[in-house]
Amino acid sequence: MAKPKSLLRYHRWLALAFAPFLLVQATTGAALLFREPLTRLLAPASASAGGAVPVSLISRSAHEAWPDMRVTRIFMPPDETSLALARLEGADRTVRYAAIDPGTGAVLRKGAIWAFPMEAVLHIHYQLNAGNTGLLIVSLNGFVLVLIATTGVWQWWPGPGRIGKTLAATPRLPKRMRLRGWHRSVGAVVCLVLGTSGMTGILLSAPDLSFSQAVQVAPPSPLTLTDPQIDSAIAIAREAYPDAQVRDIRFGPDGNLAVNLRAPRGGVRAVDVVRISGRDGQVLANVPYEQSEELWQTVMPIHTGDISEPLGRYLMLAAAATLLFLVVSGPLTWLRARKKGKPSR
């Protein structure tokens, strides 16, 4: 069956238009596969030896570093050598961070997101560090990646009996056609992985898009919790899952806390969630991993390769590397063909 010429044209122009975004997603995604070791490598210092200070002291230290801002989230260290990271937000939605020694409560670094490279990489990968507009672009980027993978393999498909022969013939192509041949063969081999990456990327970013025009209303003054209230809420959450490690704590402006505790039985990114009223210690919700309705808990392990650890991470690293190759080789192939097709003057 003859393939429509428009198919290759759509594949080519979509790839050229989104090549810069695909390049960004591939590089930042590869870095995030090793987020924790890279964070330790780029940290200002290692955590001091000794026991951990209360969460309230970490919160207070972060607030003292940025007195005009409210602590919205604290990421607890995943191991004994890592630092805690506090996220703070001002009344004008300005965001700042503070890296804190969990053994002493001392602030070792503070600043905007660019002072924390791996946090910046995460926000670039997730939403280009551009809020709702960035989320929309990333969602479109995932959709385009699915289209590129689909149209590319459709254009390449030689038929069931010729797949091996077609792939094996690539190294024997004439030198002028070899890059194009490698582009097709590599794309055909990884099309399923890239398509899955694009689809899961859509499922992770699109639900957070906002298309409504928010009415500008002055927010109420956030409720400030005392140190005993914070520590009591954390203790209550730990009582629900005594053997679990706290991954992070979200501080709501209404005085409620959402404590995310690691749930290794569901994978490296799974969490049990306990929501607590900081004012009176009442448990508002207790959601174990198995009962979570959060889509990201199912999709994220597929997107990052964690679903098939320990090899999954390296499979996704290989996919990121091949995507980089395709993003570079595709435009080069197009430029060569365009140059060859120009009339002589």
matplotlib code that plots the C-alpha trace (Angstrom):
import matplotlib.pyplot as plt

x = [0.0, 1.4, 2.1, 0.8, 3.6, 1.9, 2.8, 6.5, 5.9, 3.9, 6.6, 9.4, 7.8, 6.5, 10.0, 11.7, 9.2, 9.6, 13.2, 14.4, 11.7, 12.5, 16.2, 15.4, 13.1, 15.7, 18.6, 16.6, 14.9, 18.2, 19.5, 16.4, 16.9, 19.9, 18.4, 19.3, 23.0, 23.4, 21.7, 24.2, 27.1, 25.9, 24.9, 26.8, 27.9, 27.1, 24.8, 26.5, 26.7, 24.2, 20.5, 17.9, 16.4, 12.6, 10.8, 9.7, 13.3, 13.9, 10.7, 11.8, 15.3, 13.9, 11.5, 14.3, 16.3, 13.3, 11.3, 8.7, 7.8, 5.8, 7.1, 5.0, 6.9, 9.9, 11.6, 13.3, 16.7, 16.5, 19.7, 22.1, 24.4, 21.7, 20.2, 16.6, 15.2, 12.5, 10.3, 9.0, 6.5, 5.9, 2.6, 3.5, 4.0, 7.8, 9.4, 12.6, 14.5, 16.7, 19.0, 19.1, 21.4, 18.9, 21.4, 21.8, 19.0, 21.6, 20.8, 23.7, 22.4, 19.4, 18.3, 16.0, 15.6, 18.7, 20.8, 19.6, 20.5, 18.5, 15.4, 15.7, 16.1, 13.0, 10.9, 12.3, 11.4, 8.0, 6.8, 9.9, 9.8, 7.1, 4.0, 0.8, 2.2, 5.2, 2.8, 0.9, 4.0, 5.3, 1.9, 2.0, 5.5, 4.4, 1.6, 4.0, 6.5, 3.7, 2.8, 6.5, 7.0, 3.8, 4.3, 8.0, 7.5, 4.6, 6.7, 9.5, 7.5, 8.7, 6.4, 6.6, 9.1, 11.6, 12.1, 15.4, 16.7, 15.9, 17.6, 20.7, 21.0, 21.6, 25.4, 25.8, 24.1, 26.2, 28.0, 25.7, 22.6, 24.0, 22.8, 19.3, 19.4, 20.5, 17.9, 15.2, 16.5, 17.1, 13.7, 12.1, 13.8, 12.9, 9.5, 7.5, 9.6, 9.5, 5.8, 5.2, 7.4, 5.4, 2.0, 3.0, 4.4, 1.0, -0.7, 1.6, 1.5, -2.0, -4.0, -2.3, -3.2, -5.6, -7.8, -10.0, -9.6, -9.0, -10.7, -8.2, -9.2, -6.9, -6.0, -6.6, -3.7, -2.1, -2.3, 1.0, 1.5, 3.7, 6.6, 4.8, 1.8, 4.1, 6.0, 2.8, 1.3, 4.4, 4.4, 0.7, 1.5, 4.5, 2.2, 0.1, 3.1, 5.7, 8.4, 8.0, 10.4, 8.9, 9.5, 8.1, 5.6, 3.2, 2.1, -1.3, -2.2, -5.2, -2.9, -3.3, -0.4, -0.1, 2.7, 3.9, 5.7, 7.7, 5.9, 8.7, 6.2, 4.7, 8.1, 10.7, 8.3, 5.1, 3.9, 1.3, -0.4, -1.6, -3.4, -3.6, -5.0, -2.1, -4.4, -5.9, -4.0, -7.1, -6.4, -8.3, -7.3, -5.2, -4.6, -2.3, -0.6, -2.9, -6.0, -4.5, -6.5, -3.6, -2.8, 0.9, 1.4, 0.6, 2.1, 5.3, 7.0, 6.3, 7.6, 10.9, 11.4, 11.1, 8.4, 11.2, 14.0, 17.0, 17.2, 14.4, 16.3, 19.1, 16.5, 15.1, 18.6, 19.2, 15.9, 16.9, 20.2, 18.5, 16.0, 19.0, 20.5, 17.1, 16.7, 20.1, 20.2, 16.7, 17.4, 20.9, 19.4, 16.8, 19.5, 21.6, 18.6, 17.6, 21.1, 21.4, 18.0, 18.9, 19.3, 22.8, 23.4]
y = [0.0, 3.4, 5.7, 9.3, 11.8, 14.2, 11.7, 12.3, 16.1, 16.2, 14.2, 16.4, 19.8, 18.7, 17.5, 20.7, 23.0, 21.1, 20.2, 22.8, 21.6, 17.9, 18.7, 20.4, 17.5, 14.9, 16.5, 17.5, 14.1, 12.3, 14.4, 13.8, 10.0, 10.6, 13.5, 12.5, 11.7, 14.8, 16.9, 15.5, 16.3, 19.9, 20.5, 23.2, 20.7, 17.4, 17.1, 17.0, 13.8, 13.3, 13.0, 15.0, 18.2, 18.6, 19.7, 22.8, 23.9, 23.4, 25.4, 28.2, 28.3, 28.7, 31.4, 33.3, 33.1, 34.7, 36.6, 38.0, 34.6, 31.6, 28.1, 26.0, 22.8, 21.0, 18.1, 15.9, 14.4, 10.9, 9.8, 10.8, 12.8, 14.9, 18.2, 19.3, 21.7, 24.3, 26.1, 29.5, 31.8, 35.5, 37.4, 38.3, 34.6, 35.0, 31.7, 31.2, 28.1, 27.3, 24.2, 23.3, 20.9, 18.4, 17.7, 21.3, 23.3, 25.7, 27.3, 26.4, 28.0, 30.2, 31.9, 31.7, 28.4, 28.9, 28.5, 24.9, 23.4, 20.1, 21.9, 24.2, 21.2, 19.6, 22.8, 23.2, 19.6, 19.8, 23.3, 25.0, 27.1, 29.2, 28.4, 27.5, 28.5, 26.2, 23.4, 23.8, 23.7, 20.6, 18.9, 19.8, 18.6, 15.2, 15.0, 15.9, 13.3, 10.6, 11.9, 11.9, 8.4, 7.1, 8.8, 7.9, 4.2, 4.2, 5.8, 3.4, 0.2, -2.2, -5.1, -8.0, -10.0, -7.3, -5.6, -7.4, -6.9, -3.2, -2.6, -4.7, -2.8, 0.6, 0.3, -0.7, 2.4, 4.9, 7.5, 10.3, 8.3, 6.8, 9.5, 9.3, 5.5, 5.6, 8.1, 5.9, 2.7, 4.2, 5.9, 2.6, 0.7, 3.2, 4.4, 2.5, 3.8, 7.4, 7.2, 5.9, 8.7, 11.3, 9.9, 9.6, 13.1, 14.3, 12.5, 14.1, 17.7, 18.2, 17.6, 20.6, 23.0, 25.8, 27.4, 29.4, 33.1, 33.4, 36.3, 38.4, 38.2, 39.2, 35.9, 35.6, 35.9, 32.5, 30.7, 30.5, 27.3, 27.1, 24.7, 22.3, 22.2, 21.4, 18.6, 17.2, 16.9, 15.2, 12.7, 11.9, 11.1, 8.9, 7.0, 6.0, 4.5, 3.9, 2.4, 5.0, 7.8, 11.3, 12.4, 15.9, 18.1, 20.6, 23.5, 24.9, 28.5, 27.3, 25.6, 22.1, 19.8, 17.1, 14.7, 12.4, 9.2, 6.9, 3.7, 1.4, -1.4, 0.6, 1.6, 4.3, 7.2, 5.8, 7.7, 7.3, 10.6, 11.8, 15.2, 16.8, 19.9, 21.7, 23.6, 20.7, 17.6, 16.1, 13.6, 14.9, 12.0, 8.9, 7.7, 4.6, 4.2, 1.4, 3.6, 6.7, 8.2, 10.5, 9.7, 10.6, 7.7, 5.3, 7.2, 8.5, 5.1, 4.3, 7.7, 7.4, 3.7, 2.9, 0.4, -2.0, -1.2, -1.6, -1.6, 0.7, 3.9, 3.0, 2.1, 5.6, 7.0, 5.2, 6.5, 10.1, 9.6, 8.2, 11.1, 13.5, 11.7, 11.9, 15.6, 16.4, 13.9, 14.8, 18.5, 17.6, 15.2, 17.8, 20.5, 18.2, 17.3, 20.9, 22.0, 19.2, 20.3, 24.0, 25.1, 26.2, 29.8]
z = [0.0, -1.0, 1.8, 1.5, 1.0, 3.4, 6.2, 5.9, 5.5, 8.8, 10.6, 9.3, 10.1, 13.5, 14.4, 13.2, 15.0, 18.3, 18.1, 20.7, 23.2, 22.6, 23.1, 26.5, 27.6, 26.7, 28.5, 31.6, 31.7, 31.6, 34.5, 36.6, 36.3, 38.7, 40.7, 44.2, 43.5, 41.4, 44.2, 46.7, 44.3, 43.8, 47.4, 49.3, 52.0, 53.4, 56.4, 59.8, 61.8, 64.5, 65.0, 63.1, 64.4, 64.6, 61.5, 63.3, 63.6, 59.9, 59.2, 61.5, 60.1, 56.6, 57.7, 59.4, 56.1, 54.3, 57.0, 54.6, 53.1, 54.1, 54.2, 51.8, 51.5, 53.1, 51.4, 53.9, 53.1, 51.6, 53.4, 56.1, 53.9, 52.1, 53.1, 53.7, 51.2, 52.1, 49.6, 50.5, 48.8, 49.2, 49.0, 45.4, 44.6, 44.5, 45.3, 47.2, 48.6, 51.5, 52.0, 55.6, 57.6, 59.2, 61.9, 63.2, 61.5, 60.0, 56.6, 54.2, 51.1, 50.1, 47.0, 43.9, 42.0, 40.0, 43.2, 43.3, 39.9, 40.2, 41.4, 38.4, 36.1, 37.5, 37.0, 33.4, 32.6, 34.1, 33.0, 31.4, 34.6, 33.0, 34.9, 33.1, 29.7, 30.2, 31.2, 28.0, 25.9, 27.7, 27.2, 23.5, 23.3, 24.6, 22.1, 19.3, 20.4, 20.2, 16.7, 15.6, 16.9, 15.2, 11.8, 11.8, 12.3, 9.9, 7.2, 7.9, 8.2, 5.5, 6.3, 8.7, 6.7, 6.0, 9.4, 10.1, 6.6, 6.6, 9.9, 8.9, 5.6, 7.3, 7.9, 4.2, 2.8, 0.8, 3.0, 1.8, 2.9, 6.1, 8.5, 7.1, 7.4, 11.0, 11.8, 10.5, 12.1, 15.5, 15.5, 14.5, 17.4, 20.1, 18.8, 21.4, 24.3, 23.0, 22.4, 25.9, 27.3, 25.4, 26.5, 30.2, 30.0, 28.8, 31.7, 34.2, 32.9, 31.3, 34.6, 36.2, 33.3, 34.2, 31.6, 33.8, 34.5, 38.2, 39.9, 41.7, 45.4, 48.2, 50.0, 53.7, 56.0, 56.3, 59.7, 61.5, 63.5, 66.6, 66.8, 69.1, 66.6, 63.7, 65.5, 67.0, 63.5, 62.2, 65.1, 64.4, 60.7, 61.8, 64.1, 61.2, 59.4, 62.1, 59.8, 57.0, 56.2, 55.7, 52.2, 52.3, 54.1, 52.5, 54.6, 53.7, 54.4, 56.5, 58.9, 57.5, 56.7, 54.1, 55.2, 52.4, 53.7, 51.5, 50.6, 49.2, 48.7, 45.8, 44.3, 44.9, 44.3, 46.0, 49.1, 51.8, 52.6, 56.0, 56.1, 59.5, 61.0, 62.6, 64.9, 66.8, 65.5, 63.9, 61.1, 58.1, 55.7, 55.7, 52.2, 51.9, 48.5, 47.5, 47.9, 46.2, 43.3, 42.3, 38.7, 39.0, 41.4, 38.6, 35.7, 37.2, 37.6, 33.9, 32.8, 34.7, 34.2, 37.9, 37.2, 36.0, 38.4, 38.4, 34.6, 33.9, 34.7, 32.3, 29.6, 29.9, 29.9, 26.6, 25.3, 26.2, 24.4, 21.3, 21.3, 21.4, 18.4, 16.5, 17.3, 15.9, 13.0, 11.7, 11.0, 9.7, 7.2, 6.2, 5.7, 3.6, 1.4, 1.1, 0.2, -2.4, -3.9, -4.3, -7.9, -8.9, -9.5]

ax = plt.figure().add_subplot(projection="3d")
ax.plot(x, y, z, "-o")
ax.set_aspect("equal")
plt.show()
